[in-house]
Amino acid sequence: MARKKVDSSVEKAAVNKAADSSVEKKAELSATIAPSEIKIEPAAEKKAKSAEKKPAAKKKAATADKKAEPVVEKTPAPAKKEAEVVVEKKPAPAEKKAEVVVEKKPAPAKKKSDTVAEKKPAPAKRKSAPAEKKPAPVKKKAETSEKKLKPVVEAATAVEAAPVVEAAPVVEAAPVVEAAPVVEAAPVVEAAPVVDEVSPVVEEAAPVFDLSTLPRRSVAFIGSECHPFVKTGGLGDVMYALPRELVKLNCDVRVILPRYACIPQQYQDKMVYRGEFYMDLGSTGRNYYVGIMEYVSDGVVYDFIDNQEFFTSGNPYTNLVDDIPKYCFFSKAALAALNFMNWIPDIIHCHDWQAGLVPVYLRTLFKDTPVGRARSILTIHNLRFQGIFNIPTIKYWSGLPDSVFNMGALQQDYVNANMLKGGLAYADRITTVSGTYAWEIQTPEYGERLEDHLRYHSGKLRGIVNGIDYDMWNPETDPALAENYGLGNVLEHKMANKLALQRELGLEEDESKFVIGLISRLTNQKGLDLVSSIIPQVLDGNTQVVVLGTGDAQYEDTFRYYEGAYKGTFSACIQYDEGRAHRIYAGSDALLVPSRFEPCGLTQLNAMHYGTLPIVRETGGLKDTVQPYNDFTGEGNGFTFDRYDAGLLLDAINRAKTVYFTNRYHWDEVVQRDMAKDVSWANSARQYKDLYLELTQW
């Protein structure tokens, strides 16, 4: 009976309001919604109280009255809160849901239906939001029962059938609403777009992984040369660039070098004294002075072993009679210096035969010292140089026990000792500077009489290709060039560098000429006997050749002769000029590297990065880094030949010239492909870092 009374009272109120609806709409256009609702609410309260005699019903009516002040909140507490939840997701549809809920209510709900029409305009929506904040404390008084809501929903279906269907889940969602603070839901609507902005922030945080999460390792590099202090070949570049790249991979790196007298004074003046001590050496019966001078650059610490008795010569390498004592002292002093400085590395990375005794010392004389717990790696940069001398001399200067002078370690040919061979036997890992060279040195052709020894230790042998330092070799910023250029404008500015090079070297200034560069040590290893035999056939009137380097007298004299015989077409620079080397890379169209063997090779990498196509023999690192150009598919990044033959070298040069003069579009494509190729130290350094982690799994 109570419900029927409520329904009849609702219907009467609806009829009265329908008559006054036009008047109220006009009035509310000029007045705010809140006051009009406040006047209507008392009638709703009385009807609700008369219909429900129970205390709970009175409390619900009270809440309905006080909620009526905010237009949306005249619905029961659950419905109101649900409306707010919907608003957080979709502002526009949320308003419609709120209107539907208002129509579902008893007498007060019908009054809302009047205001629904008023709420449809945009300004009404804005007023409803702040209105919700006013009755915040009143909400706590009571809650409407679900039983009343059900008949109300049925009564309201006549007004808007479609929205009512959507409103059904809204009523059922009441328990969810109770958990959320109703009044403070409005500001959440503004916070909704912030959620969408969070997703890109998460994506930006991903690169932090590069450094912070990488395991840290300490590495000591021990070698005989390092740019810019002293350099005679590729070893100096590796000792300079690889440590700097490893620092970026969260490694703590020190480079230990001899303090040669030939180190430029500008670096000598910046060295800091770290300490000194005396060390015995072999069977000499003497204690030798060991000073430690330190220089820091780009996050890498350089420690120089100072002893003028061994390192006062003008060049790092003189002859084996002097070099054997020098590098026996250096290998032992480097390990002693690490103990003295109390800087114990995880990895000791040695390079070539000059540091070949370091792994042997580490597992014998230093095994019970703090540095003895470090793991060792020995890198072969050129297997031809091994530090071979008679056993008594090396035993005298090294002081190593007799047990290491056997065929499995230092001994070679029964009478000689091989310092590199001993290091290979005692090192935990062996690396070379390319994968192909790692395979080649296990064959009689390239093994330099150590192929059997290397095959025995092949399980710990790895090949990792070198890279180049982009800070040093970068055509976009290189100060030595006539015009800087990059991948985007190489075709426009490379010709200017060719003309500048021709002018500098006294060649005929003609950008249509095909310029071939050759930057190398002038030794038999570099295939220069092949080059010297085909120069007359190469210089056909459309080709120019530029040679830069020093070395064996026979090649120096040969190239000087060609310069005189082919004036304006052939240039022989018998010197090593770093700036001129950069200009040859930039001004040449092709670079010649016809090596008999090449562990890695850096000149072909420099050439590619400067947009100069390499012409190489397929050996060692040259084969790993240069893929032959295919006339049919256009693939490849250079020109190659396989067997060590002058005719094949000439054929490779002619193939390059044919593409240059007859298919310039494809030539330019290969130029851009080479410049886009990543030949930096980044990939190589990561492989070395993985090797360090493999050796130190803790």
C-alpha positions in Angstrom: 0.0 0.0 0.0 2.8 2.4 0.8 4.3 1.8 -2.6 1.0 2.5 -4.4 0.6 5.7 -2.5 4.1 6.8 -3.5 3.3 6.0 -7.1 0.1 8.0 -7.1 1.7 10.9 -5.4 4.5 10.7 -8.0 2.0 10.8 -10.8 0.2 13.8 -9.4 3.4 15.7 -9.0 4.3 14.8 -12.5 1.1 16.3 -13.9 1.5 19.5 -11.9 5.0 19.9 -13.1 4.2 19.2 -16.7 1.8 22.1 -16.6 4.4 24.4 -15.2 7.3 23.0 -17.2 7.3 25.8 -19.8 7.3 28.4 -17.1 10.1 26.8 -15.2 12.3 26.5 -18.3 12.0 30.2 -19.0 12.8 31.0 -15.4 15.7 28.8 -15.2 17.4 30.3 -18.3 18.1 33.3 -16.2 18.5 31.7 -12.8 20.8 29.0 -11.6 19.7 25.4 -11.3 20.5 25.1 -7.6 17.9 27.5 -6.3 15.1 26.1 -8.3 15.9 22.7 -7.1 16.1 23.8 -3.5 12.5 25.1 -3.6 11.1 21.8 -5.0 13.0 19.5 -2.6 10.9 20.1 0.5 7.7 18.8 -1.1 9.6 15.7 -2.1 10.8 15.2 1.4 7.3 15.3 2.8 6.0 12.8 0.3 8.8 10.5 0.9 8.4 10.7 4.7 4.6 10.0 4.5 5.1 7.1 2.1 7.6 5.5 4.4 7.0 5.2 8.1 10.2 3.3 8.8 13.2 5.2 10.2 15.3 4.0 7.3 12.9 5.4 4.8 13.0 8.8 6.5 16.8 8.8 6.4 16.7 7.9 2.7 14.3 10.7 2.0 16.5 13.1 3.8 19.4 12.1 1.7 17.3 12.4 -1.4 16.4 16.0 -0.4 19.8 17.1 0.3 21.1 15.4 -2.8 18.6 17.2 -4.8 20.6 20.4 -4.5 23.1 19.1 -7.0 21.0 18.2 -9.9 22.8 14.9 -10.6 22.8 13.8 -7.0 19.0 13.6 -6.5 19.4 10.0 -7.5 19.9 7.5 -4.7 23.4 7.3 -3.3 24.4 4.4 -5.4 23.1 5.8 -8.6 24.8 9.1 -8.0 28.1 7.5 -7.4 27.7 5.4 -10.5 27.1 8.4 -12.5 30.3 9.9 -11.2 32.2 6.8 -12.2 30.8 7.0 -15.7 31.8 10.6 -15.9 35.4 9.6 -15.3 35.5 7.4 -18.3 33.4 9.4 -20.8 32.3 13.0 -19.8 29.5 13.3 -22.5 27.8 10.0 -22.0 28.1 10.2 -18.3 25.8 13.2 -18.3 23.1 11.3 -20.1 23.3 8.4 -17.6 22.9 10.8 -14.8 19.7 12.2 -16.4 18.3 8.7 -16.7 18.9 8.0 -13.1 17.2 11.2 -12.1 14.1 10.2 -14.0 14.0 6.9 -12.2 13.4 8.5 -8.8 10.2 9.1 -7.0 8.7 12.5 -6.7 12.1 14.2 -6.4 13.2 12.2 -9.4 10.4 13.7 -11.5 11.5 17.1 -10.5 14.9 16.1 -11.8 13.2 15.2 -15.1 12.3 18.9 -15.4 15.8 19.9 -14.7 17.0 17.3 -17.1 15.9 19.4 -20.0 17.7 22.2 -18.4 20.8 20.2 -17.9 21.2 19.3 -21.5 22.8 22.6 -22.5 26.6 22.9 -21.9 26.4 25.5 -19.1 24.0 23.3 -17.1 26.6 20.6 -17.1 29.3 22.8 -15.7 27.0 24.0 -12.9 26.2 20.5 -11.8 29.8 19.7 -11.1 30.4 22.4 -8.5 26.9 21.8 -7.0 28.0 18.4 -6.0 30.7 19.7 -3.7 28.3 21.7 -1.5 26.2 18.9 0.0 29.3 16.8 0.7 28.7 16.6 4.5 25.0 15.9 4.1 25.5 12.7 2.2 26.4 10.7 5.2 22.9 10.9 6.7 21.2 8.2 4.8 21.1 5.9 1.8 18.2 4.9 -0.5 17.1 1.3 -0.6 17.3 -0.8 -3.7 13.7 -1.9 -3.3 12.4 1.6 -4.0 14.7 2.0 -7.0 13.3 -0.9 -8.9 9.7 0.3 -9.2 10.9 3.8 -9.9 12.9 2.5 -12.8 9.8 0.8 -14.2 7.9 4.0 -13.9 10.5 6.0 -15.7 10.7 3.7 -18.7 7.9 5.6 -20.3 10.0 8.7 -20.6 13.2 7.3 -22.2 13.2 3.6 -22.9 16.6 3.3 -24.6 18.6 5.0 -21.8 16.8 3.1 -19.1 18.2 -0.2 -20.5 21.7 1.3 -20.0 20.7 2.5 -16.6 20.0 -1.1 -15.3 23.7 -1.9 -14.8 24.0 1.5 -13.3 21.7 0.6 -10.4 23.4 -2.7 -9.9 26.8 -1.0 -9.7 25.8 0.6 -6.4 28.1 -1.4 -4.2 31.1 -0.3 -6.3 30.1 3.3 -5.8 30.1 3.0 -2.0 33.8 2.4 -2.0 34.6 5.6 -3.8 34.4 9.1 -2.3 31.4 10.7 -4.1 32.1 14.3 -3.7 35.7 14.2 -4.9 34.9 12.4 -8.1 34.6 15.6 -10.1 38.3 16.4 -10.2 39.0 12.9 -11.3 37.4 13.8 -14.6 40.1 16.3 -15.3 42.8 13.7 -14.2 41.5 11.2 -16.8 43.6 12.5 -19.7 46.7 12.3 -17.5 46.4 8.5 -17.6 46.8 8.6 -21.4 49.9 10.7 -21.1 51.6 8.1 -18.8 52.1 5.5 -21.5 54.8 7.4 -23.5 56.6 8.1 -20.2 57.0 4.4 -19.7 58.4 4.0 -23.2 61.0 6.7 -22.6 62.2 5.1 -19.4 63.3 1.9 -21.3 66.7 3.3 -22.6 67.9 3.7 -19.0 68.6 -0.1 -19.2 71.7 0.6 -21.4 74.0 1.6 -18.6 72.4 1.3 -15.1 71.5 -2.3 -15.3 74.7 -3.6 -16.9 77.0 -5.5 -14.6 80.1 -3.6 -13.8 83.6 -5.1 -14.4 87.1 -3.7 -13.9 89.5 -4.3 -16.8 93.2 -3.6 -17.0 94.5 -3.2 -20.6 98.3 -4.0 -20.9 100.0 -3.2 -24.2 103.0 -1.6 -25.8 101.3 1.3 -27.6 98.2 3.5 -27.5 97.1 6.5 -29.5 97.7 9.5 -28.9 100.8 8.7 -26.8 102.6 6.3 -29.2 101.3 4.5 -32.2 102.9 2.5 -35.0 99.9 0.5 -36.3 96.4 -0.7 -35.6 97.2 -1.8 -32.0 97.5 1.8 -31.0 94.0 2.5 -32.3 92.5 -0.5 -30.5 94.2 0.4 -27.2 92.7 3.9 -27.5 89.2 3.3 -28.8 88.1 0.1 -27.1 88.7 1.2 -23.5 86.8 4.4 -24.1 83.8 2.4 -25.5 83.9 0.0 -22.6 83.6 2.9 -20.2 80.2 3.6 -21.8 79.2 0.0 -21.0 79.8 0.4 -17.3 83.4 -0.9 -17.2 86.1 0.5 -15.0 89.2 0.6 -17.3 92.9 1.3 -16.8 95.4 1.2 -19.6 99.0 0.3 -18.6 101.8 1.4 -21.0 105.5 1.9 -20.9 106.6 5.5 -20.5 108.6 5.9 -23.7 110.7 9.0 -24.1 109.0 9.5 -27.5 105.7 10.3 -25.9 104.8 14.0 -26.8 105.7 16.4 -24.1 102.2 17.8 -23.9 101.1 14.5 -22.4 104.2 14.1 -20.3 103.5 17.4 -18.6 100.0 16.3 -17.6 101.1 13.1 -16.0 100.6 12.8 -12.2 103.1 10.9 -10.0 101.3 8.0 -8.3 104.2 6.3 -6.5 107.3 4.2 -7.0 108.8 0.9 -5.8 111.7 -1.4 -6.7 111.3 -4.8 -8.2 113.7 -7.7 -8.9 113.9 -9.0 -12.4 114.9 -12.5 -13.4 118.4 -13.7 -12.6 120.0 -10.2 -12.9 120.4 -9.9 -9.1 119.3 -6.3 -9.2 116.3 -4.4 -8.1 114.9 -2.1 -10.8 113.1 1.2 -10.3 109.4 1.2 -11.2 107.7 4.6 -11.3 104.0 5.1 -11.9 102.8 8.2 -13.7 99.1 8.7 -14.3 97.0 10.5 -16.9 93.2 10.5 -17.1 91.1 11.2 -20.2 87.5 10.4 -21.2 86.9 8.3 -18.1 90.0 6.1 -18.8 93.0 6.0 -16.5 96.3 5.6 -18.2 99.2 4.4 -16.0 102.7 4.6 -17.4 105.5 2.4 -16.1 108.5 4.6 -15.8 112.1 3.3 -16.1 114.5 5.3 -18.1 116.9 2.3 -18.4 114.4 0.5 -20.6 112.3 3.2 -22.2 114.6 6.0 -23.3 114.8 4.9 -26.9 113.2 7.0 -29.5 110.9 4.2 -30.8 109.0 1.6 -29.0 110.4 -1.3 -31.0 114.1 -1.5 -31.9 115.5 -5.0 -32.1 114.8 -8.3 -30.2 118.1 -8.0 -28.3 116.8 -4.9 -26.6 113.1 -5.6 -26.8 113.2 -9.0 -25.0 114.5 -7.5 -21.7 112.3 -4.4 -22.1 109.1 -6.3 -22.3 110.0 -8.9 -19.7 110.4 -6.0 -17.3 107.2 -4.3 -18.5 105.1 -7.4 -18.2 106.2 -8.1 -14.6 106.1 -4.4 -13.6 102.6 -4.0 -14.8 101.3 -6.7 -12.5 103.4 -5.4 -9.6 102.0 -1.9 -10.2 98.4 -3.2 -9.9 99.3 -4.7 -6.5 101.1 -1.6 -5.4 98.1 0.7 -6.3 95.7 -1.9 -4.7 93.6 -1.8 -7.8 92.8 -5.4 -8.6 90.9 -5.9 -11.9 88.4 -8.6 -12.7 90.0 -9.0 -16.2 93.5 -8.4 -17.4 93.4 -7.9 -21.2 96.8 -8.3 -22.8 97.8 -7.4 -26.4 100.3 -9.1 -28.7 103.6 -10.6 -27.8 104.9 -7.6 -25.9 102.4 -8.4 -23.1 102.5 -12.2 -23.8 104.3 -13.0 -20.6 101.6 -11.4 -18.4 99.3 -14.5 -18.3 102.3 -16.6 -17.6 103.4 -14.4 -14.7 99.8 -14.2 -13.4 99.6 -18.0 -13.0 103.1 -18.5 -11.6 105.0 -15.8 -9.8 101.8 -13.7 -9.0 99.3 -16.5 -8.3 99.4 -16.0 -4.5 99.2 -12.2 -4.7 96.0 -10.1 -4.8 96.2 -9.6 -8.6 96.5 -13.4 -9.0 92.7 -13.8 -8.8 92.1 -11.9 -12.0 91.2 -13.7 -15.3 93.3 -13.1 -18.4 92.6 -12.5 -22.1 95.3 -12.3 -24.8 94.4 -10.6 -28.1 96.4 -11.4 -31.3 96.6 -8.4 -33.5 99.3 -9.8 -35.8 100.5 -13.4 -35.4 103.7 -12.8 -37.5 105.3 -11.0 -34.5 105.8 -13.5 -31.6 108.8 -12.5 -29.5 111.0 -15.5 -30.2 114.5 -15.7 -28.7 116.7 -18.4 -27.2 115.5 -20.1 -24.0 118.5 -19.0 -21.8 118.0 -15.3 -22.5 114.3 -15.3 -21.9 114.7 -17.4 -18.8 117.4 -15.0 -17.5 115.3 -11.9 -18.0 111.9 -13.2 -17.0 112.9 -15.3 -14.0 110.0 -17.7 -14.8 110.3 -21.3 -13.4 111.6 -24.1 -15.6 108.1 -25.7 -15.7 106.9 -23.1 -18.2 109.7 -23.8 -20.7 108.1 -26.9 -22.3 106.6 -27.6 -25.7 103.1 -26.9 -24.4 104.0 -23.4 -23.3 107.0 -21.2 -24.1 109.4 -23.7 -25.7 109.6 -23.8 -29.5 112.0 -25.7 -31.7 113.8 -27.2 -28.6 116.2 -24.2 -28.4 113.9 -21.2 -28.6 111.3 -19.7 -26.3 108.2 -18.0 -27.8 106.7 -15.3 -25.5 103.4 -15.2 -27.4 103.1 -18.9 -27.4 103.4 -19.0 -23.6 100.8 -16.3 -23.3 98.4 -18.3 -25.5 98.9 -21.4 -23.3 98.2 -19.7 -20.0 95.5 -17.1 -21.0 91.9 -17.9 -20.0 90.7 -16.7 -23.4 92.3 -15.9 -26.8 90.9 -13.4 -29.2 91.8 -12.2 -32.7 90.6 -9.1 -34.5 88.2 -10.9 -37.0 86.4 -14.2 -37.3 88.0 -15.2 -40.6 91.5 -14.5 -39.2 90.7 -16.7 -36.1 90.1 -19.6 -38.6 93.0 -18.7 -40.9 95.6 -18.8 -38.1 94.8 -22.5 -37.5 96.0 -23.3 -41.0 99.6 -23.8 -42.2 99.3 -20.9 -44.6 98.6 -18.3 -41.9 99.5 -20.0 -38.7 103.1 -18.8 -38.6 104.2 -22.2 -37.2 101.7 -21.9 -34.3 98.7 -23.5 -36.1 99.0 -26.7 -34.1 99.2 -24.9 -30.9 96.2 -22.7 -31.8 94.1 -25.7 -32.9 94.9 -27.3 -29.5 93.5 -24.1 -27.8 90.7 -23.5 -30.3 88.1 -24.0 -27.6 89.1 -20.6 -26.0 89.7 -18.8 -29.3 87.3 -16.1 -30.5 87.2 -13.6 -33.3 85.9 -10.1 -32.8 86.1 -7.5 -35.6 87.6 -4.2 -34.7 85.8 -0.9 -35.2 86.8 2.7 -35.7 86.5 5.7 -33.5 83.7 7.9 -34.8 85.1 10.9 -32.8 88.4 10.7 -34.7 87.0 9.5 -38.0 84.0 11.5 -38.9 83.7 13.4 -42.2 81.0 15.7 -40.8 83.3 17.2 -38.2 86.8 16.3 -39.5 88.8 19.6 -39.4 91.4 18.2 -41.9 88.9 18.2 -44.8 88.3 20.9 -47.4 84.6 20.5 -47.0 82.7 18.5 -44.4 79.9 16.2 -45.5 77.7 13.4 -44.2 75.4 10.7 -45.5 72.8 13.3 -46.7 75.1 15.4 -48.8 78.1 13.2 -49.7 77.3 13.4 -53.4 77.4 17.2 -53.4 80.6 17.8 -51.3 82.9 14.8 -51.9 84.0 16.2 -55.2 85.2 19.3 -53.5 87.5 17.2 -51.4 88.8 15.4 -54.5 89.7 18.7 -56.2 91.4 19.9 -53.0 93.5 16.7 -52.8 94.5 16.9 -56.4 95.6 20.5 -55.8 97.5 19.6 -52.6 99.5 16.7 -54.3 100.2 18.4 -57.6 97.9 16.1 -59.6 95.8 17.2 -62.6 92.7 18.9 -61.2 89.8 17.1 -62.8 86.9 15.7 -60.9 86.1 13.2 -63.6 89.3 11.3 -62.9 89.1 8.0 -60.9 91.3 8.5 -57.9 92.7 5.5 -56.1 94.2 5.9 -52.6 96.6 3.6 -50.8 97.4 4.2 -47.1 99.6 1.6 -45.6 102.8 0.5 -44.1 105.1 -0.3 -47.0 105.8 -3.9 -46.3 105.4 -7.2 -48.2 102.4 -8.2 -46.0 100.3 -5.4 -47.6 100.5 -6.8 -51.1 102.6 -4.0 -52.4 104.4 -6.3 -54.8 101.1 -6.8 -56.6 100.5 -3.0 -56.7 103.9 -2.1 -58.1 103.6 -4.6 -60.9 100.4 -3.3 -62.3 100.8 0.5 -62.0 101.4 1.1 -65.7 98.2 -0.8 -66.6 96.2 1.1 -64.0 97.2 4.6 -65.2 95.2 4.7 -68.4 94.7 8.4 -68.6 91.4 8.4 -66.6 92.9 7.2 -63.3 95.1 8.7 -60.6 96.9 6.9 -57.7 97.9 8.4 -54.4 100.2 6.5 -52.0 100.9 7.4 -48.3 103.2 5.5 -46.0 106.7 4.4 -45.0 108.4 1.1 -44.8 110.7 -1.1 -46.7 113.2 0.8 -48.9 112.3 -1.2 -52.1 108.7 -0.1 -52.0 109.6 3.5 -51.1 112.0 3.7 -54.1 109.5 2.0 -56.4 106.8 4.5 -55.7 109.1 7.4 -55.9 110.0 6.2 -59.4 106.4 6.1 -60.5 105.8 9.6 -59.2 108.6 10.9 -61.5 107.5 8.8 -64.4 103.8 9.7 -64.2 104.0 13.3 -63.1 100.5 14.7 -62.4 99.0 11.2 -62.3 100.8 9.4 -59.6 101.7 10.8 -56.1 104.0 9.1 -53.6 104.0 10.6 -50.1 106.7 8.6 -48.3 105.8 9.7 -44.8 102.9 9.3 -42.4 100.8 12.4 -42.1 97.6 12.0 -40.1 95.8 15.0 -41.6 96.8 14.0 -45.2 95.5 10.5 -44.5 92.1 12.0 -43.6 92.1 14.0 -46.8 93.0 11.0 -49.0 90.1 9.0 -47.4 87.7 11.9 -48.3 89.2 12.8 -51.7 89.6 9.3 -53.2 87.0 7.4 -55.0 88.4 4.0 -54.1 90.9 2.7 -51.5 93.3 -0.2 -52.3 94.0 -2.9 -49.6 95.4 -5.9 -51.5 97.0 -7.5 -48.4 98.7 -10.9 -48.4 97.1 -11.4 -45.0 95.2 -8.9 -42.9 94.0 -9.8 -39.3 91.4 -7.1 -39.4 92.4 -3.9 -41.2 91.1 -0.5 -40.3 91.8 1.4 -43.5 88.9 -0.2 -45.3 86.6 0.7 -42.5 87.8 4.3 -42.5 87.3 4.5 -46.3 83.7 3.2 -46.1 82.8 5.7 -43.5 84.2 8.5 -45.7 82.2 7.3 -48.8 85.3 5.7 -50.5 84.7 2.2 -51.8 87.3 -0.4 -50.8 89.1 -2.7 -53.3 90.4 -5.6 -51.2 91.7 -9.2 -51.2 89.4 -11.7 -49.5 91.4 -12.4 -46.4 91.0 -11.9 -42.6 89.0 -8.9 -41.6 88.9 -7.7 -45.1 86.7 -10.6 -46.0 84.5 -10.1 -42.9 83.9 -6.4 -43.6 83.7 -6.1 -47.4 81.1 -7.9 -49.5 81.8 -8.0 -53.3 79.6 -5.8 -55.5 77.1 -7.7 -57.6 76.4 -6.2 -61.0 73.0 -7.9 -61.3 71.5 -7.3 -57.9 73.4 -4.2 -56.9 74.3 -5.7 -53.5 77.7 -5.5 -51.8 79.8 -2.6 -50.5 83.2 -3.0 -52.4 85.2 -4.9 -54.9 87.2 -8.0 -54.0 89.5 -10.7 -55.4 90.4 -14.0 -53.8 93.8 -15.5 -54.8 97.0 -13.5 -54.2 97.5 -12.6 -57.9 98.4 -9.4 -59.6 96.0 -10.1 -62.5 93.1 -10.6 -60.2 93.9 -7.3 -58.5 93.9 -5.5 -61.8 90.6 -7.2 -62.7 89.0 -5.9 -59.4 90.3 -2.4 -60.1 88.9 -2.5 -63.7 85.5 -3.7 -62.4 85.4 -0.8 -60.0 86.2 1.7 -62.8 83.6 0.2 -65.1 80.8 0.8 -62.5 82.2 4.3 -61.7 82.2 5.4 -65.4 79.2 3.5 -66.8 76.8 3.1 -63.9 77.3 6.1 -61.7 73.9 5.8 -60.2 74.7 2.4 -58.7 78.1 3.6 -57.6 76.6 6.4 -55.6 74.1 4.0 -54.1 77.0 1.9 -52.8 78.8 5.0 -51.5 75.7 5.9 -49.4 75.3 2.3 -48.3 78.8 2.2 -47.0 78.4 5.5 -45.1 75.2 4.2 -43.5 76.9 1.0 -42.3 77.8 1.0 -38.6 81.5 0.3 -38.3 82.0 1.9 -34.9 83.4 0.2 -31.8 79.9 -0.1 -30.3 79.2 -3.7 -31.4 82.7 -4.9 -30.9 82.8 -3.5 -27.4 79.6 -5.3 -26.4 81.1 -8.6 -27.6 84.2 -8.0 -25.4 81.9 -7.1 -22.5 80.0 -10.3 -23.0 83.3 -12.2 -23.0 84.3 -10.5 -19.7 81.0 -11.5 -18.1 81.5 -15.0 -19.3 84.8 -15.2 -17.6 83.6 -13.7 -14.4 80.2 -15.2 -13.6 79.5 -14.2 -10.0 
